[in-house]
């Protein structure tokens, strides 16, 4: 088992970092309440992370490359002017939807799959 020896100062900061996770307030409020320098919190967190004492920072999800779909303009059937099909989902509307809404919808469908 790989153990890490911590100095008393490192142990103190580790306790502060644990307490910050449970603190019901902002980081600045915690620092002020405990007479700590705000930037020192980040510095010690980084040092303890490098030492392997605390978990690495979570990585943001990677953005996937945009994908494109073939668009076909179909003859209008009745009063419907817009029909959108994605897999087994279909939207029919009297008017073309707002492009931002449509992009959000498509993104939401892909995330749910």
Beta strands, then each sheet from edge to edge (+ up, - down):
strand 1: 82-86
strand 2: 89-93
sheet 1: 1+ 2-
end
